[in-house]
């Protein structure tokens, strides 16, 4: 016979075995109900879409009514800057990729959210509801993204709110002022306006919170996006006034690239041209080769800089730099021409001096011989002339007791520059020595004036409009 404990254990095991199938059946039943509910929920979404945008209830050709069914339709806009591919100085344009969003209220699209279970309805076709006729005023080229599917959606909220979002790549015109290039800031605008609806029917407004967003990893090769400014730019034409929005993107040019590529090489060429001042004045081939080589290299450098920029009617900051550097290189070449002329002039002067000294010596010798011959003739004739000395041996004149005259002369004032230059006997050498000091000093003063002027001009530049 089974004991009471054994019977209790058996009842417990049998109850546990019976509970497991029951729990499994409840789980299956709940899953089935959830699937049926989900299927019914999706079917209800489809039913709502068919009801609110059906041809009997909705006409996409008619714009939504404004507040209180009067006034223009209000469309709030915000954009997200995903990437800035290129900024072209030559074409004066820039390419940008954005996520463009529009939000407005269309009371015809209100629906029941089934107790908050439907937050919004999503559409992937823009031709099913009314859309604002926005266009980009300064657009050159543009395209939508369709890989893998078109990158757009429309969300319809229970209160009739509509959110339209799309990813766009645009190439936009950007008129630039290059007077301070490459120490400049450029303002590139993105203009958005209504094409057909006037302000009486459609008004664009910036979103109150974060109208413009910028991706965190935005990287530009030669520029930095400093800031952006949102504003309005309504335009009036013969057909009416049209709503317009503008966002101004302020790009600061990265100077390090141009410092390495343009400024340092030009400065080095100028310094190399000064090496000719230390070469011997008679080394004409070496000095001419050095001067011509640096001049041609500087000209080539300037041409390559101008090829990367558009032809403009005003002078740019880089033009001032390259022009002055080219002038210094050309001046070093002209300095050798002056040295060469002075050297030949010194040689001619030395020859003339030697010739004059020879003639003087010859004349003195002839004069001494003639004087000696005359004295010999007088001695032979017996005529002598005894001359009384004007100054006596004791220092008096004519034997009289007269004190000697004393003259006090002030030592002449000597100029230090002339004293230093007198160490170099030839004019050609003096020109070289003066050039060794003058050219670097003038170039240093030019650098001080150039950088102080253009850097302060950059800081005092008018704010973007």
Secondary structure, 3 states (H helix, E strand, C coil): CCCHHHHHHHHHHHHHHHHHHHHHHHHHHHHHHHHHHHHHHHHHHHHHHHHHCCCCCCCCCCCCCCHHHCCCEEEEEEEEEEEEEEEECCCCEEEEEEEEEEEEECHHHCCCCCCCCCCEEEECCHHHCCCCCEEECCEEEEEECCCCCCCEEEEEECCCEEEEEEEEEEEEECCCCCCCCCCCEEEEEEEEEECCCCCCCEEEEECCCCCEEECCCCCCCCEEEEEEEEEECCEEECCEEECEEEEEEEEEECHHHHHHHHHHHHHHHHHHHHHHHHCCCCCHHHHHHHHHHHHHHHHHHHHHHHHCCCCCCCCCHHHHHHHHHHHHHHHHHHHHHHHHHHHHHHHHHHHHHHHHHHHHHHHHHHHHHHHHHHHHHHHHHCCCCCCCCCECCCCCECCCCCCCCCCCCCCCCCCHHHHHHCCCCCHHHHHHHHHHHHHHHHHHHHHHHHHHHHHHHHHCCCCCC
